[in-house]
Amino acid sequence: MKNNSNLFVNFTGLSDGIYYINSTANDTYNNFNSTETRVIILDTSFPLISSAYPENGSFISSTSISVNYTASDLTLRSCKWSNNSGTT
């Protein structure tokens, strides 16, 4: 006799952080199998970005400028800067 069953677990209200998950199953004859451990990084916080240069409201008449910024999110992948004309 074959018995198939599904198990579903839903975690809610988790804090941001790193989580590890895997699954293991065995039967009455002690046959078992398991999955590899997976890593889940939960990050629901929006990054805060502070621009040091150029300052807000400053006017720069150059074709090339340096942009200096800091970000609060350690997992930030990229940051784009745009002027009023939409040039990035």
C-alpha positions in Angstrom: 0.0 0.0 0.0 1.4 3.4 -1.0 0.6 6.4 1.2 1.3 9.8 -0.3 1.1 12.8 2.0 2.0 16.4 1.6 3.3 18.6 4.4 3.0 22.3 4.1 4.5 24.7 6.6 4.1 28.5 6.4 6.2 30.8 8.5 4.9 34.3 9.0 6.2 37.3 11.0 9.8 36.3 10.6 12.5 38.9 11.4 15.0 39.9 8.7 18.0 37.6 8.8 19.5 34.4 7.4 17.5 31.2 7.6 18.4 27.6 6.7 15.9 25.0 5.6 15.9 21.4 4.6 13.6 18.4 4.6 14.0 14.8 5.8 11.5 12.0 5.4 11.5 8.4 6.6 9.0 5.5 6.5 8.2 2.6 8.8 11.0 0.5 7.2 13.6 3.2 8.1 14.1 4.2 4.5 14.9 7.9 4.4 15.9 10.7 2.2 16.7 14.4 2.7 17.2 17.5 0.7 20.3 19.7 0.7 20.2 22.7 3.1 19.1 25.9 1.4 19.9 29.4 2.6 17.2 32.1 2.6 18.1 35.7 3.2 15.1 37.7 4.3 15.5 41.4 3.8 12.3 43.5 3.9 13.9 46.8 4.8 14.2 49.6 2.2 17.8 50.9 1.9 18.4 54.4 3.1 20.8 56.4 0.9 22.6 59.6 1.8 24.3 61.7 -0.9 27.4 63.5 0.2 28.2 65.0 -3.2 26.8 66.6 -5.2 24.7 68.5 -2.6 21.0 68.9 -3.1 20.3 72.1 -5.1 23.9 72.5 -6.3 24.5 73.3 -9.9 27.4 71.6 -11.7 28.3 72.5 -15.3 30.4 69.6 -16.2 30.1 66.7 -18.5 31.5 64.3 -15.9 31.2 64.4 -12.2 31.9 62.1 -9.2 29.0 61.0 -7.0 29.6 60.2 -3.3 26.9 58.4 -1.4 26.5 56.0 1.6 23.8 53.3 2.0 22.4 51.7 5.1 21.8 48.3 3.4 24.7 45.9 3.4 23.1 43.9 0.6 22.7 46.9 -1.7 23.6 45.8 -5.2 23.6 49.1 -7.1 22.7 52.7 -6.8 21.8 55.0 -9.7 22.0 58.8 -9.8 19.9 60.9 -12.1 19.9 64.6 -12.9 16.7 66.6 -13.6 16.9 65.8 -17.3 16.7 62.1 -16.5 20.3 61.3 -17.4 21.8 58.6 -15.2 
